[in-house]
Amino acid sequence: INGSWDSTSGGRSGVAFAPILFTIYCVGVLFFACRLFMGVLASRSYRRQARPVREIELLAAILRATKRVGLAAAPPVMWCQNVAVPSVVGVLRPAVLLPWACASGLSAEQLEQVLIHELMHVRRYDPIFNLAQNTIEAILFFHPVVWLISRRVRLEREFCCDMAVVDSGSRADDYAHSLIDVAQLSRSTMSPPEPLAL
C-alpha cells in the first residue's frame, strides 16, 4: 500500500511541475526565436544601407573569385559600415558585405582571398543551412549536445571555406596573415548588433 501511495504521490508531483517546465521551455524558445528574428532584421537593414562595390580593381577581383569557386554569377558585393568582418547575409538572395576598414586595411590580393572565402559560403548554400541550424538551436536550446554539435558545425564550415582559398592557389601562410589582418581590423571597428551571417 505504501509503495503504491508513493508512486501516486510522485506522479502527482510530476504533473504539478509540468506546466512550470513547459512555461520555461516556451520562454526559452521565444528568446532564441527573437534573437534569430533580430538577426534577420539586422541583415536586411545592413544590406539596405550598404553601397555596391564600384572600384574597378575590386570588381575584377570579384569576377576572378567567382570563377575560382565555380559560381555561375557573383552575388552582390557591397561596402557596409555596420559590419566588423566580411559577412554573407541573406538566405534566398545572399550578398557579401565588406567592412569599410577592408578598403584601406587590406591589399588587393588579401581582398580576393576574403572574397573567395565568402563566395564559397554562397557556393555551399551555407546561408540556408545556417538558418536551419539556428532554428534547431532555438527549438532544442536546453540540450548541451546541440550547442556542442552546432559549434563544431560552424568551425567545420569555416574550415571548408578556408581550404577553398588555399586550394584556389593562395599560399597557406599568406592567407593566415590575411586572416590576422582582418581580425585586427575588426577589433578596431565598433561591433554592431550581429546579423544572421556567416
C-alpha positions in Angstrom: 0.0 0.0 0.0 2.7 2.4 0.9 4.6 1.7 -2.3 1.5 2.4 -4.4 0.8 5.6 -2.5 4.4 6.9 -3.0 4.1 6.1 -6.8 0.9 8.1 -7.0 2.4 11.0 -5.0 5.4 11.1 -7.3 3.1 11.1 -10.3 1.1 14.0 -8.9 4.3 15.9 -8.2 5.5 15.4 -11.8 2.1 16.6 -13.1 2.3 19.7 -10.9 5.8 20.6 -12.3 4.8 20.0 -15.9 3.2 23.4 -16.5 6.2 25.2 -15.0 8.6 23.2 -17.2 6.5 23.9 -20.2 6.4 27.6 -19.5 10.2 27.7 -19.0 10.6 25.9 -22.4 8.3 28.3 -24.2 10.1 31.3 -22.8 13.5 29.8 -23.9 12.2 29.1 -27.4 10.7 32.6 -27.6 14.0 34.2 -26.5 16.1 32.3 -29.1 13.5 32.8 -31.8 13.5 36.6 -31.1 17.3 36.6 -31.3 17.1 34.8 -34.7 14.4 37.3 -35.9 16.5 40.3 -34.8 19.5 38.8 -36.7 17.4 38.5 -39.9 16.2 42.1 -39.4 19.7 43.4 -38.9 20.9 41.6 -42.1 18.1 43.2 -44.1 18.9 46.6 -42.6 22.6 46.3 -43.3 22.0 45.3 -46.9 19.8 48.3 -47.5 22.4 50.6 -46.0 25.3 49.1 -47.9 26.9 50.6 -51.0 27.7 48.4 -54.0 31.3 48.0 -54.9 32.3 50.1 -57.9 36.1 50.1 -57.7 37.4 48.6 -60.9 40.2 46.6 -59.3 37.9 45.1 -56.8 35.2 44.3 -59.4 37.9 42.4 -61.3 38.8 40.5 -58.1 35.2 39.6 -57.6 35.0 38.1 -61.1 38.2 36.1 -60.6 36.9 34.8 -57.2 33.6 33.9 -58.7 35.3 31.8 -61.4 37.6 30.2 -58.8 34.8 28.9 -56.6 32.6 27.8 -59.5 29.7 30.2 -59.2 27.7 31.0 -62.4 27.3 34.6 -61.3 28.6 36.7 -58.4 26.2 37.7 -55.7 26.1 41.5 -54.8 29.2 42.6 -53.1 28.9 45.8 -51.0 30.7 48.1 -48.6 28.9 48.3 -45.3 29.9 50.4 -42.3 27.7 48.3 -39.9 29.7 45.1 -40.1 33.0 44.5 -38.4 34.1 41.4 -40.5 33.3 40.3 -44.1 29.9 38.5 -44.0 27.3 36.8 -46.1 23.8 38.0 -45.4 20.5 36.9 -46.8 19.2 33.4 -47.5 17.3 33.4 -50.8 19.3 36.3 -52.2 22.7 36.3 -50.4 25.0 39.2 -50.6 28.6 39.8 -49.4 29.1 42.7 -47.1 32.6 44.1 -46.7 33.5 46.4 -43.8 34.9 49.8 -44.8 38.1 49.1 -42.9 39.0 46.5 -45.5 39.1 49.1 -48.2 42.3 50.6 -46.9 43.5 47.9 -44.5 43.8 45.0 -46.9 45.7 44.6 -50.2 44.0 43.6 -53.4 45.3 40.1 -53.1 44.0 39.8 -49.5 40.6 41.1 -50.6 40.4 38.5 -53.2 41.2 35.8 -50.6 38.4 37.2 -48.4 36.1 37.2 -51.4 36.8 33.5 -52.2 36.1 32.6 -48.6 32.8 34.4 -48.6 31.7 33.3 -52.1 32.4 29.7 -51.1 29.8 30.1 -48.4 27.3 31.0 -51.1 28.5 28.2 -53.3 27.9 25.7 -50.5 24.4 27.1 -49.7 25.6 27.8 -46.2 23.1 30.6 -45.6 20.2 28.1 -45.9 21.9 25.6 -43.6 22.8 28.4 -41.1 19.1 29.4 -40.9 18.1 25.7 -40.3 20.9 25.4 -37.7 19.7 28.5 -35.8 16.1 27.2 -35.9 17.2 23.9 -34.4 19.1 25.8 -31.7 16.0 27.7 -30.8 13.9 24.6 -30.5 16.4 22.5 -28.6 18.1 25.3 -26.7 18.0 23.2 -23.5 20.2 20.4 -24.8 24.0 20.9 -24.3 24.9 18.4 -27.0 23.0 20.5 -29.6 25.3 23.5 -28.8 28.4 21.4 -28.9 27.5 19.9 -32.3 26.4 23.3 -33.6 29.7 24.9 -32.6 31.6 22.1 -34.3 29.5 22.5 -37.5 30.3 26.2 -37.6 34.0 25.5 -37.2 34.0 22.9 -39.9 32.0 25.3 -42.2 34.7 27.9 -41.8 37.5 25.4 -42.2 36.0 24.2 -45.6 35.9 27.8 -46.9 39.4 28.4 -45.7 40.6 25.3 -47.5 38.9 26.5 -50.7 41.0 29.7 -50.5 44.2 27.6 -50.3 43.0 25.2 -53.0 42.4 28.1 -55.3 46.1 28.9 -55.4 46.8 31.1 -52.3 49.6 30.1 -50.0 48.5 29.0 -46.6 50.9 31.3 -44.7 49.8 34.3 -46.9 46.1 33.6 -46.2 46.9 33.2 -42.5 48.4 36.7 -42.5 45.3 38.0 -44.2 43.0 36.5 -41.5 45.2 38.1 -38.9 44.9 41.5 -40.6 41.1 41.1 -40.9 40.9 40.2 -37.2 43.0 43.3 -36.3 40.7 45.5 -38.4 37.6 44.0 -36.8 39.0 44.8 -33.3 39.3 48.5 -34.3 35.7 48.6 -35.5 32.7 49.1 -33.3 30.7 45.9 -33.1 27.1 46.5 -34.1 24.2 44.0 -33.5 25.1 40.7 -35.0 23.3 39.9 -38.3 22.3 36.4 -39.5 25.6 36.0 -41.2 28.4 33.5 -41.8 
